[in-house]
Every structure is written in C-alpha cells, then in structure tokens.
Amino acid sequence: MLYLSGQLGAEDGGGKVVPGGIGPESEQMFRRISQTLKAHGLDFDDVFKCSVFLADMADWPAFNTIYARHFKPDRYPARSAMGVNGLALGARVEMECWAHKPQRR
C-alpha cells in the first residue's frame, strides 16, 4: 500500500509551479506522481483513490480531460474533488492518491 502525499505541478527543483495554468500544471503533477509510483514498483493501474484540490472549480473540465488520459476508462479510481481557497506555491491543482498492488504468494 502506498499513500502519496499531495503533489503539485512543481518544477523538478520544487521551488515553483510550472507556468501556463491548469494544463501544464496538471501534466507536470501527473509526471511527478508517475515517477513516485514507478519508484515503488507501481503505476496508475494500481491507484484506487484520488483526492483533487482545485484553486478554482472552473478548472474542473480542463483538469478532468487530463486526468482521464492517465487512467483506463474501466479502471478510474474513486475520487473526491474540492475547491480550495489556496494551494502551496500558488498552484492551481494538487492531488494525492492511494495505490495498492497485492503481493503474490
């Protein structure tokens, strides 16, 4: 079981979010999550729960389009989405997820 803390669309150094708004931030956020999953022998197929935090719920349709590209249509994780009054580094989006891969015996 892996519990990923919230990830932003931060540049690789982590000091600021990538420029360009919800699209580039979301893509970078998914790259960062993918790297963490891969480092633990997991991928997006193993994610079963996501919590999404948006600085502006008007960004939901654009975010949802990008989200849908990272999961198979028959394997969407359970998801909660919330509009929030601010995110670290002035980000537009943050997402945390839980992943699980049963061990074979």
C-alpha positions in Angstrom: 0.0 0.0 0.0 1.3 3.4 -0.9 -0.1 6.7 0.3 1.1 9.6 -1.8 1.0 13.0 -0.2 -0.3 15.8 -2.3 1.6 16.6 -5.4 1.7 19.9 -7.3 2.7 20.7 -10.8 6.0 22.0 -9.4 9.2 22.2 -11.5 11.7 19.5 -10.8 13.5 21.6 -8.2 10.2 22.0 -6.4 10.6 25.8 -5.8 7.7 27.0 -8.1 4.9 25.6 -10.2 5.4 25.3 -14.0 4.0 28.3 -15.9 0.9 28.1 -18.1 -2.0 27.4 -15.9 -4.1 24.3 -15.2 -3.0 22.3 -18.2 0.8 22.4 -17.8 0.5 22.2 -14.0 -1.7 19.1 -14.2 0.6 17.4 -16.7 3.6 18.1 -14.5 1.8 16.9 -11.4 0.9 13.6 -13.2 4.6 13.2 -14.3 5.7 13.6 -10.6 3.1 11.1 -9.4 4.1 8.7 -12.1 7.8 8.9 -11.0 6.8 8.2 -7.4 4.6 5.3 -8.3 7.3 3.8 -10.6 9.9 4.2 -7.8 7.7 1.8 -5.7 7.0 -0.7 -8.5 3.5 0.7 -9.2 1.7 2.6 -11.9 -1.6 4.3 -12.5 -3.4 1.0 -12.8 -2.6 0.4 -9.1 -4.2 3.7 -7.9 -7.6 3.2 -6.3 -8.3 6.6 -4.6 -7.5 10.2 -5.6 -8.3 13.5 -3.8 -8.1 16.5 -6.1 -7.8 20.1 -4.8 -8.5 22.9 -7.2 -7.9 26.6 -6.6 -10.8 27.3 -9.0 -13.5 24.8 -9.7 -13.9 26.4 -13.1 -10.7 24.5 -14.0 -12.5 21.1 -13.4 -13.3 20.4 -17.1 -9.7 21.1 -18.2 -8.3 19.0 -15.4 -10.7 16.2 -15.9 -9.6 15.9 -19.6 -6.0 15.4 -18.5 -7.0 13.1 -15.6 -8.9 10.8 -18.0 -5.7 10.3 -20.1 -3.9 8.8 -17.2 -6.4 6.1 -16.2 -8.1 3.3 -18.2 -11.8 4.0 -18.7 -12.7 0.8 -16.8 -10.2 1.5 -14.0 -10.9 5.0 -12.8 -10.1 5.3 -9.1 -12.6 6.5 -6.6 -12.2 10.3 -6.5 -13.1 13.3 -4.4 -12.6 16.9 -5.7 -12.7 20.0 -3.7 -12.4 23.7 -4.4 -10.0 25.3 -2.0 -9.0 28.8 -1.0 -5.4 28.5 -1.9 -2.6 25.9 -2.5 1.1 25.9 -1.8 3.3 27.9 -4.2 0.1 29.5 -5.7 -0.7 26.2 -7.6 -3.9 25.7 -9.4 -4.2 22.0 -8.6 -2.9 19.4 -6.1 -3.7 15.7 -6.0 -3.0 12.9 -3.5 -3.6 9.3 -4.2 -3.5 5.8 -2.7 -2.2 2.8 -4.6 -2.1 -0.9 -3.9 -0.6 -3.9 -5.5 -1.3 -7.2 -3.9 1.7 -9.4 -3.3 1.6 -12.8 -4.8 2.3 -15.7 -2.5 
